[in-house]
Amino acid sequence: MTYKDCILVVEDDKSIQKFFSLALITHGYQPIIASSGIEAINLFMSHQPQVVLLDLGLPDIDGMEVLKTIRLQGSTPVIVVSARGKEQEKVLALDSGADDFVTKPFNINEVLARIRVVQRKNQTKVPTSQFEYKGLKVDFDRHQVFVDNIEVHLTPLEFKLLSLLVEYQGKVLTHAFIQKNIWGYETMDDYQSLRVFMASIRKKIEHSANECKFILTEVGVGYRLIDE
């Protein structure tokens, strides 16, 4: 079998290790397994995997320390797969450099889809002045947005917000990350201003209020431009 990429699985539960290994091999990936944080760091340095699946509850050091160490080495995609499902823990992991967060128990097809997304995002892309996805078209040079070939008029700030989501398509952007990139600082209104602007963008580009074709809300965490 020809393997697509090397995936580092950081997980101390033997049954989950076996489950991940079988699923990854079946889909053409080469898994390497670390049962502890220190082992994970050593394997990361020696094997330079293309993607890391990281549990946070490790027997020796916290998974967040592993994440921070990996981030010091570069931009290798890290998907946190953890039972820590509270909003503040997701936000902390994402703000610390995780590319995505999947809560246990998980669907393996979802994890595989997330792997494909972060791999696409991590590939070097040729700079482009236009973006197209499922009927949504953004012309960065002319500051124009089209949905199904019909122009949608966004305010300069709305265009800037949408452009940020496009730049990080497939990645969850936390409220704090968006505010710092758009306004340069965090507001003191519990992100209410951001929610108002996002609601306005959705009203203009989504086909209906109940249909999330482009922008997905990660409740209590932030927003993601869908990439499926």
C-alpha positions in Angstrom: 0.0 0.0 0.0 1.2 3.5 -0.8 0.7 5.8 2.2 -0.6 9.3 1.9 1.0 10.9 4.9 2.4 10.1 8.4 -0.1 10.9 11.2 1.1 11.1 14.8 -1.6 9.8 17.2 -1.1 11.0 20.8 -3.4 8.9 22.9 -2.9 6.8 26.0 -6.0 4.6 25.7 -4.9 1.4 24.0 -8.4 0.7 22.5 -8.5 4.1 20.9 -4.9 3.7 19.7 -5.9 0.5 17.9 -9.1 2.1 16.5 -7.2 5.1 15.1 -4.4 2.8 13.7 -6.9 0.6 11.8 -8.9 3.5 10.4 -5.9 5.5 9.3 -4.2 2.5 7.6 -7.5 1.6 5.9 -7.6 5.1 4.4 -4.0 5.1 3.3 -2.3 6.9 6.2 0.8 5.8 8.1 0.0 6.1 11.9 2.7 6.4 14.6 1.5 6.1 18.1 2.6 8.0 21.3 1.2 7.0 24.7 2.6 10.0 26.6 3.4 13.6 26.1 7.2 13.2 26.2 7.0 10.3 23.7 4.8 12.5 21.5 7.4 15.3 21.4 10.2 12.9 20.7 8.3 11.2 17.9 7.3 14.5 16.5 10.9 15.7 16.3 12.1 12.4 14.8 9.3 11.7 12.3 8.0 15.2 11.3 4.4 13.9 10.8 2.1 15.7 8.4 -0.8 15.9 11.0 -1.0 15.3 14.7 -4.1 13.9 16.5 -3.7 15.0 20.1 -5.4 14.0 23.3 -5.1 16.4 26.2 -5.4 14.0 29.1 -2.0 12.3 29.0 -0.3 10.4 31.9 2.8 12.5 32.2 2.3 16.1 31.0 -0.8 17.9 29.8 -1.6 17.8 26.1 -1.6 21.6 26.0 2.2 21.5 26.8 2.6 19.2 23.8 0.6 21.5 21.6 2.7 24.5 22.7 6.0 22.6 22.0 4.8 21.6 18.5 3.7 25.1 17.7 7.2 26.3 18.6 8.5 24.1 15.8 6.3 25.3 13.0 2.8 25.0 11.6 2.2 21.3 11.4 -1.6 20.8 11.7 -2.8 19.7 15.1 -6.3 18.3 15.7 -7.2 18.0 19.4 -9.3 14.9 20.0 -10.3 15.1 23.7 -13.0 14.4 26.2 -12.6 18.0 27.5 -15.6 19.4 25.7 -16.2 22.6 27.6 -16.3 25.8 25.6 -13.4 27.5 27.4 -11.2 24.4 26.9 -11.9 24.4 23.2 -11.2 28.1 23.0 -7.9 27.7 25.0 -6.7 24.9 22.6 -7.6 26.8 19.5 -6.1 30.1 20.7 -2.9 28.1 21.7 -2.5 26.9 18.1 -4.7 23.9 17.5 -6.2 23.8 14.0 -9.3 22.0 15.1 -11.0 20.4 18.1 -13.0 17.1 18.1 -14.8 16.0 21.2 -14.9 12.4 22.4 -16.8 10.3 21.7 -16.2 11.0 18.0 -17.2 9.7 14.6 -14.2 8.5 12.8 -15.5 9.8 9.4 -15.6 13.3 11.0 -12.0 13.0 12.2 -10.9 11.8 8.7 -12.7 14.7 7.1 -11.0 17.2 9.5 -7.7 15.6 8.6 -8.3 16.3 4.9 -9.4 19.9 5.6 -6.2 20.8 7.6 -4.1 19.1 5.0 -5.6 21.2 2.3 -5.2 24.3 4.4 -1.6 23.5 5.1 -0.6 23.1 1.5 1.2 26.0 -0.1 -1.3 27.8 -2.3 -0.6 30.1 -5.2 -1.7 33.6 -4.3 -5.0 34.5 -5.9 -7.2 37.5 -6.2 -10.4 35.5 -6.2 -12.0 32.8 -4.1 -14.9 30.5 -5.1 -16.8 27.9 -3.1 -20.2 26.5 -3.8 -21.6 29.6 -5.5 -19.8 32.1 -3.2 -17.3 34.2 -5.0 -15.0 36.8 -3.5 -13.0 39.2 -5.6 -10.3 40.6 -3.3 -9.0 43.2 -5.8 -12.4 44.8 -6.5 -13.8 44.1 -3.0 -16.8 42.4 -4.5 -18.8 39.4 -3.3 -21.2 37.3 -5.4 -23.6 34.5 -4.5 -24.8 32.4 -7.4 -23.5 35.1 -9.8 -25.5 37.8 -8.1 -23.5 40.6 -6.4 -24.0 41.0 -2.7 -23.1 44.4 -1.1 -21.0 44.1 2.0 -19.7 47.0 4.1 -15.9 47.4 4.3 -15.9 45.8 7.7 -18.1 42.9 6.6 -15.8 42.3 3.7 -12.8 42.3 6.0 -14.5 39.7 8.2 -15.5 37.5 5.3 -12.0 37.7 3.9 -10.5 36.6 7.2 -12.8 33.5 7.2 -11.8 32.8 3.6 -8.1 33.0 4.5 -8.6 30.4 7.2 -11.3 28.3 5.5 -12.0 25.1 7.4 -10.4 26.3 10.6 -12.4 27.4 13.7 -11.6 31.1 14.4 -12.3 32.1 18.0 -14.0 35.3 18.9 -10.8 36.7 20.4 -8.8 35.8 17.3 -11.3 37.5 15.0 -11.5 40.6 17.1 -7.7 41.0 17.3 -7.3 40.6 13.6 -10.2 42.9 12.6 -10.2 45.6 15.3 -6.7 45.0 16.7 -8.0 44.6 20.2 -10.7 42.8 22.2 -13.9 44.7 22.8 -15.6 44.7 26.2 -19.2 43.8 25.0 -18.9 40.0 25.3 -18.4 39.8 21.5 -21.9 41.2 20.9 -20.6 43.5 18.1 -19.0 40.6 16.3 -22.2 38.6 16.5 -24.1 41.5 15.0 -21.7 41.8 12.1 -21.7 38.0 11.5 -25.5 37.9 11.5 -25.5 40.7 8.9 -23.0 38.8 6.7 -25.1 35.6 6.9 -28.3 37.4 6.1 -26.6 38.6 2.9 -24.8 35.5 1.7 -26.8 32.5 3.1 -29.9 31.4 1.2 -32.0 31.3 4.4 -31.7 32.1 8.1 -31.9 28.3 8.9 -29.3 27.2 6.3 -25.6 27.3 7.1 -24.1 26.8 3.6 -21.0 28.9 4.2 -20.5 30.1 7.8 -20.8 27.7 10.7 -21.1 28.8 14.3 -19.1 26.9 16.9 -21.3 27.8 19.9 -19.4 29.7 22.5 -16.1 29.4 20.5 -16.2 31.2 17.2 -16.9 30.8 13.5 -15.7 28.5 10.7 -16.0 29.0 6.9 -17.2 25.5 5.8 -14.8 23.4 3.7 -16.2 20.0 2.8 
